[in-house]
Structures are given as structure tokens and as C-alpha cells.
Amino acid sequence: MKFFVSTPLYYTNAPLHLGHAYTTIAADVVARYKRMRGYDVFFLTGTDEHGLKVEKAAVADGKKPKEFVDELVPEIKELWKKLEISYDHFVRTTDGYHERQVQGVLQKLYDQGDIYKGTYEGWYCLPCESFWTDLQLADGKCPDCGRGVQKSKEETYFFKMSKYRDKLLKLFDENKQFVQPEYRRSEVLNFFRDELKDLSISRATLKWGIPLPFDSSHVTYVWFDALFNYWTALAYDGDKKRQATFWPADVHLVGKEILRFHAVYWPAMLFAAGLPAPKTVYAHGWWTVEGQKMSKSRGNVVDPHDILDNYDADAFRYFLLREVPFGMDGDFSEKALIQRINNDLASEYGNLLNRTLVMIERYSNKAIPPAGPKGENEAALAAAAEKCVAFYSAKMDAYEFHHALEGIWEFVKEANKYVNDSEPWNLAKNNDARLNTVLACLAESLRLSTLLLAPFIPVKADEAWKQLGYSGKASEQKFADAKWGLFKPGTKTSRGNVLFEQIK
């Protein structure tokens, strides 16, 4: 079984912000979950390094474009390392293999008559790298980002996107999962239901880009260049078999502001190239600060490096995917982050682990005991576990991370309630035979919840796994083991440091 998940390529005109981290963490969680399910996963991320924005940023910094992006890319890779992003390949649009394959596609489309020369006249939004007509503008501004546009008229090459309108409509009709969440489908359909204009795909006034193979005086429009990364990167080492095996992509995770490019432009380009469209494009919402969208140009970004200087990376990962339903907008605050750390990670999951290990250490000589006779409470806990796993699986497959975590926490709360109801400290005082049953069930609750949490908090899950006495890593276990009752009596526990400290 194969599974291909990607992030968008991130512009290298400035350091990344919280929104970029959000997308990449979500993609990492998908990749880790699918590996647990036994899939052969290809997880792709990378950088979009061409275009006017990058060229202007380089000039402002007194550097050549390639020098400028070469300095920024290591910072991005370092951030992904800090966040435990397990990507399989990092593509750069300045990579030779990418440029050669893009030029090959351009030549193919030109030869078959899908690219023609003309003159473009309209409005250009530099932040979005987008062209607009008078009718598409919103109060004279870019309809996507709300910022100012510039009048543009120049010689250009057009891609016959209008030719593929009917095929796009058929795609939307036959694959209801193509654009997710469901409520985004109508937004995209409205863009081209009545008319789909041909797309300007070259710039004669720009030098920083991939030259057209049939006219070196023009460079490729940044979106035509960047979108093909998803396909070109599969053959980064010349392995065309991998490219054929993994394509089409199973899911592209993108911000909602670039959904149109991925759900309209991208499949049309693929159709022209003779390739199938991706199975799903999932558009998530924006993170705001005091109600405003984060953006480099507004200067209100939250720097992930700053967050990681003060907070645990796994806690940050957990917060971003637990706080807001994936697909919806959310407002970031450190207060909310601290509340999630204190209430969810420290008081509920972390406390359950610590108190269970203390009791196993004290009452069972640091070894998980065999379970004895079970009663109604044990049956209820086992049923809650089975319900949790089924719910988790369904929500993860639907990219509803918030709900998947919600399901785990319902089970963790049940396990904490089970401790309080069972009162193992009193069972120990009275030499009650049920003590072993209670300790075994608690250890099993932690084994199961830790396994399910591993895609979200891989480092802390591995630490918890080790403290529970299991070999290997939680992040490398198989989902088939997410079943109640697979604990191993006699396993020696090893209580370590507290996973998540309370923050005052």
C-alpha cells in the first residue's frame, strides 16, 4: 500500500511563521499515522524559490537570489528538525532535476498546442503572485488577500486552461473527496463553473525563474513552476518507477488561500500533461493574532523558533492540532497553549502515567502484574478503549485531528476516573486481589493511549513507551497493536522524568 502526502512549497522571501509550521506538523501526523497503518509513505515538503517576491527580497538584502535562498533553506530545515518532521524528501524549485522536468512538461504542452503567445493586460497581486481581471477584484484589491494590485500589460505565454474546464467539472462531479473539507468545494466550483480563462504562465520582465525551453527570453510563472514539484520530486534521483508508483498524490495539505491554485490550476496542468489529478486537496484554515491573519507583510507573525525556545516541541504540536478543528480558523495565544499543556498534557495524560508507574513500582515491584478477575468497571474501561480506537481511526482517515485527539482524551479521562473509582491504594492496604487487575488495566490504558498519541507527540510518546517498559519506540509501532488486552505481564517499568511539567 502506497501513500503520498505533501505540504505546499514555502516561499523563501522571508523566514517561516506559525501557519507554515501548522501545515507541516499536520502532514507529519498524517505520514506517521499512515506508516503505523502499514503504508509505504512518501512525505514531501520543500521550498518555492523563484518569482518576483523572492527576487525583490534578495535585492533588498543586497544578495543574489540564489545566494539569498541558499541561506534561508538551512533555517527551514532546522525548524523541521526541532519539530520532529519526518519528511522523506525536501524539494527546492532551484534543484536541477525539478527544473529539467518542468521544462520537459512545458515543451510537451507547447508542442501539443496547449501553450500560445499573447499579451496579458490586467491586475497583478505581488504577495499572492496572482493575476486578476477588473471583475475579479474586490473593491479594487486582490480578492484573496485584500491587498493592493498593480496594473500590468506585457507579452506572455498562455496555458489553455479553458480547454480543460469540462474535465475539471467532471473531476469535481466524480470525486466528491477531491476538495476537502466539503464546504470548500462550492467555493472552488464557483471560480470556474461559468467560465475559465487561460492562464498567463510566463514573464518577460523577470529573470529569476526557469527559462521557457522554447523561448529563453521568458521565465516560467512561479505557480506553474512550483505546482509541478509534487510530481518532479518523486523522481528526485532519477527513479521514474517511484514517480509512477506514488502518483497521483493521496493528499495535498494546503492553506485555504492557495486552494484555487491546487484545485483548479494544478489538475488542469496535470490533465494537459497526461497525468491524473491528486485524490484529495485539503484546505485548512488560518491562524490569526487578535483576529487578523498572520502574514509576513503585515508583520504580525508568530515565530515558531521563539515558541520552541520556551515550550516543548511536542506540546506545541499537540496544541496546534487539538485547539482548532482542522479546516477552521483559529486564534493563537500563549495563554491557550499553557492551558493545554497544564490541563491536558500534564494533569490528565502525564499524571495518569506518573501515578500508574508509582503504584506499579510500589505495589508490584516495578513489573506490570497479570490481570486477575474483572468486574463491571474493567468491562466499561475495555469498551471505552475499543470505542476510542474506532473513533480515532475514522477521524484520522478524515483528517479530523482535533476530534481524534478529543477521542483519546475522553479515554484518558475514563482511565483517570477508573483510578479514583477503584482506589488501588485502599486495595493495597487490604491485600485485595483486585489490585493486580487495576494496575494491569491502567498500564494497558497507557499503552493504548500512548500508541495513539505517537503521531502527534512522537518524542514524549517514545519516552512514555520506555517508562512503561516496552522495547522499541511508540512512534514505530503498528496500528494493529491498538487493541485492548495486548499488554505483557511481567514487563519491567522504569519511571523517569515527568513528561510535561506544569507551567505557572
Buried (B, 14 or more C-beta within 10 A) or exposed (E): EEBBBBBBBBBBBBBBBBBBBBBBBBBBBBBBBBBBBEBEBBBBBBBBBBBBBBBBBBEEEEBEBEEBBBEBBEEBBEBBEBBBBBBBBBBBBBBEBBBEBBBBBBBBBBEEEBBEEEEBEBBBBBBBBBBBEEEBBEEEBBBBBEBEBEEBEBBBBBBBBBBBBEEBBEBBEEEEEBBBBEEBBEBBBEBBEEEBBBBBBBBBEBEBBBBBBBBEEBBBBBBBBBBBBBBBBBBBEEEEEBBEEBBBBBBBBBBBBBBBBBBBBBBBBBBBBEBEBBBBBBBBBBBBBEEEBBBBEEEBBBBBBEBBEEBBBBBBBBBBBBBBBBBEBBBBEEEBBBBBBBEBBBBBBBBBBBBBBEBBBEBBEBBBBBBBEBEEBBEBBBEBBBBBBEBBBEBBEBBBBBBBBBBBBEBBBBBBBBBEEBEBEEBBEEEBEBBBBBBBBBBBBBBBBBBBBBBBBBBBBBBBBBBBBBEEBBBEBEBEEBEBEEBEEEBEBEBEEEBBBBBE
